[in-house]
Amino acid sequence: MKKLITGILVIAFLSGGVWFSFALVSRSVEKGEIRLKTEERFGKIFGAKVSIGKIRLKFLRRLAFSDFEFNKGYLTPGLAITGVEKIVFGYGWNSLINRNFKMPKNVLLQTPNFSLEAFDLSQILYHWNFFQFAGNVSFAVRIDNGSVFWAQKATGEKNGLEHLDGIVNKKNANEVYLRFTGDLAGRFKGRISWEGKVFPKTKMADLIVRLNDVQCASSDVSIFHDLNGMLHIKDSTLIIDELKFSVSSIPFILRGRIEGFSGSDPKFHLEVKELSKFPGGEMSLALDGDLKEGKVWGAFLGFDATFPFRGDFSKNASGLNLTNLKIGNTMEADCEFQFADWMTHLKLIRGKERYNVRFALKNFRVGMDITADHLQLYDFDVVTSCHIDLKPKSDPWNFGNYQFEASLSTDYFVFDYAPLADFKGTFVVSSEGIRHVDLSWGKGYNAVGEIIFGKPPLVALDIKASKIVLSEVTKFGFHTLPENLTGMMDAKISIRGQAQQPEVSGYISVDSGSVKNLTYDNLLLNFYGNRHYLKLKDSKITRRSRAYFVKGDIDFSSKNIFSGVEVISENHLPVWSGRNMGMEAPGSPSQPVHDKQIAQIERSF
């Protein structure tokens, strides 16, 4: 019984002490004895002038502040606190007993709002205001359900973090523990967390940053998604252990390091590798740079070739610039990237070829202005000024079949020395080839088919000509056609096989035609061969119900491509030969068909 009574007395004594302490502190709080001191301490910790509305004692060791007003304050230089729902100061027992509220042991910010006005990682990591204020005393700031936002200078677009929870725990004068998690908000969505230690006096850090399921939230840049990985901040170096991400469903992996990344002139080494295993071969980029020297160098691996490059680098508020790029031994380039619209502008020179490429990363669309002077395309000579638009084809793209729908328009287009007026068309480009080709030019010319990439590349094209007025056709390639050529032509040419040396077959039909003084009702030429040489078969010419056979071959390596063609009668008697047609290459005077030759042909009919 005596022990029970003694226990009851002890409990009563302790309860009375607790009640007395609570009453004493509550009385001090209610009388506002600590209000001014707390407002002063709060102002020093957060760099803001504060007016407290309500103060309430919670659980003996905590003071809760609400209904207060304050000017914009700063946790660190550039990181402003613009609002908070409630602030709770936590104290030790000694502070409560002695009513010493000079320095709390911890501060809880409930639903604070921050504005990142200037991103300086050194300031954020090493220059929290309360570090100096707390001295050698341990002190912690906890954040519950906070948010921080910043505006992009070039666009004014706001991005940031929501549902931010974490702690900044100052253990001593030179060791601070950080742990935060939050949700990305704005252009990107996803989860980010970071944890580790910083050492303010020696300006050293050891932090691990994790990114989970980061996606582009904005509809115009939704091609960027599935970013996952880990970063390591070691002092002034950012180490990218492994970041996996996809750009419009194409998977990539990024590794590397950036030395002095929080400063204005870092050095970096980055390696990006494409993981989808395109049929065209492995694709990767190794990039090194020294921004203090303004130099970049590296190599691009793709299409079964390596392209080393070196050039100058500069940056400004609106974007990045690569100039004086030397790519291999044959190409020169300038490249500009704009932050505002995620636009890349590339100018590329290779010999007489000029490429002006605009690539919009925000929707993965590509616009190319190309000026090429004697571009060698599968052994064909091309001179052109054209524009190509590429747009991702959404349905197959979503399943890893990366295709672009393309449209082509031209200012001029000369193919193997033959000018093709108003050359335009559409096609679908993928890593496997160019399919669904549909091209047109002039008045009645059309080509459909595909080109399959590979070793060697293969071509399958059908060219059709419909209702072509021959009097308007003056050249065939670089060969001048006979004068006074008339008639209405229809034709079909099939091109099959290896792109550099395909097989050619088809027919040409001309109704009501003439050349000089020769007239006929119909001409039909059937042929087969290659781009250099065509053999005629089952070909004929009719005039006044009489048929004559056309024999021989068309040799495109000769100045007179018809020199091997002759017309013979049903009795196999020669009635006409193309040896004296007088066709010349460009720059040579055209020779008219000789009158005696015309007369001979006319008499044969």
Buried (B, 14 or more C-beta within 10 A) or exposed (E): EEEEEEEEEEEEEEEEEEEEBBEEBBEBBEEEBBBEEBBEBBBBBBBBBBEBEEBBBEEEBBBBBBEBEBEBBBBBBBBBBBEBEBBBBBBBEEBBEEEEBEBBBBBBBBBBBBBBEEEBBBBBBBBBBBBEBBEEEEBBBBBBBBBBBBBBEBEEBEBBBBEBBBBBBBEEBBBBBBBBBBBBBBBBBBBBBBBBBBBBEEEBBEBBBBBEEBBBBBEEBBBBBBBBBEBBBBBBBBBBBEBBBBBBBBBBBBBBBBBBBBEEEBBBBBBBBBBEEBEBEEBBBBBBBBBEEBBBBBBBBBBEEEBBBBBBBEEEEBBBBBBEBBBBEEBBBBBBBBBBEBBBBBBBBBEEBBBBBBBBBBBBBBBBBBBBBEBEEBEEBBBBBBBBBBBBBEEBBEEEEBBBBBEBEBEBBBBBBBBBEEBBBBBBBBBBBBBBBBBBBBEBBBBBBBBBBEEEBBBBBBBBBEEBEBEEBEBBBBBBBBEBBBBBBBBBBBBBBEBEEBBBBBBBBBBEBBBBEBBBBBBBBBBBBBBEBBBBEEBBBEBEEEEBBBBBBBBBEBBBBBBBBBBBBEEEEEBBBBEEBBBBEEEEEEBEBEEEBBEBBBEBB
